[in-house]
Amino acid sequence: MELVGPERAHTTGGENTDYRNLRVNTTQAGAKGAASLNVATLPQAVSEREDAANAALVYRGQARPGAPEDAAEWRISRTTISGTSTKVEWATVPATAGLGARAGSFDNPWTERATLTYT
């Protein structure tokens, strides 16, 4: 196995290394095929929050690590449970400046989860 793609970027403070466009080549001598993994397509790290408002209502939020809870950087879902039925809805951002309403985008503050519109 070899690592291909030397492009590297350090995050602030040099605490972590972000390998961009890194591919893992698993081809071995005599192997009948090759497999590669482009790390750029893997999910990125996120901060997560969960608020079980009551037994039938749960809010879940995701944002970039370090995002303030009052910043409009959260993707928020609302799960409601009624009997044997479970419904998951996403907070919707209203239509603005030529953009249509969007659900499930990273555009809402976590602190406003109870008052947002969900679809």
N, C-alpha and C positions, 0 to 999 in steps of 0.2 A: 504494500500500500504506500502511496506517495501523496503528498500535498502539493497541489498545483495552484499557482496564482499568488504571487508575493505581495499584492497590494494590501497595505495595512494602514490603519488609522487609529491613533490613540485617543481615548476619551479624555475629558478634562481630568487633570491630575495624574494621568498616566496609570490609573488604577486598573483599567481593563484594556485589552487589545481587541479591536474589532477587525476581523479579517473579512474584507469585502471581496466578492467574486472568488471565494476559495472553493476549489473543487477537490474532492477526495477521489483519487483514481485507484480502484481496487484491482486493476489488471495485474495478473502475475504471470510469470513465464509459463507457457503451456496452458494457460486458462482458455476456455472456449468462449469467453465473452468479457465484457467490461461493464462496470457500473460506475457512475459518478454521482456526486451529490453537490449541488450548487448551494452553498450555505446561505447565499443572499435570498433564497426562496423560503428559508425556514422562518417560523414565527419569531418575532422580536420579543425581548423581555418586556413585561408590563407590570404595573402595580395593579392590584386588585382589591376591591372592597366588596363586602356583603353586609346587607342590613335586613335582618328578618324582622320586619315591622310587626308582624303577628304570625300566627300559624298558617295563615292563608295568603300571605303577601311577603315576597322577598325581592329586594333590589340587589342587582349585581352591577359593578362598575369596573372598567379597565381604562388605564391611561399609561402614558410613558412613565418610567420610573422617576420619582421626584416631582411629579405634577402636583401642584397645590389642589386641594379638594374644591376650592372655590373658583378654579380656572375652568374655562370652557374647553377642556381637553379630554373629557371623559366620554366613553361609550357606555351607556347605561341600559340595562334591561330590567323589566318588571315581570316577575312570575307570580301568577295568581292561581290558587288551588281552590277548587270547589267540588267537593265530593271526590269522584274519581277522575275529574277533568283538570288538566294542568294547561295553562295558557301562558306563553312567553311573548312579550311585546317589547319593542325597542323605542327608546326616547326619540322623538322626532324634532328636528331642527326646522323652524318655519321657513317658508320660501322667502328669499331675499335677493335683491339685486340681480335678477335674471336666473337665479338658481332655484330649482324646485325644492320642495320639502324633502328632507333626507332622514331616514331612520337608520339607526345602528352606526352612525358616524361618531368620531371622536370630537364632538362639538358642544358638549353639555357640562355644566359644573355638577360635581357629585353632591354638593350641598343643596342643590335644588331638586334632587331626585323625586321627592314627594309631590312637587307641583308641576312637573313637566308633562307634556302631552305624549302619549304612547300609542303606537299603531302596530 
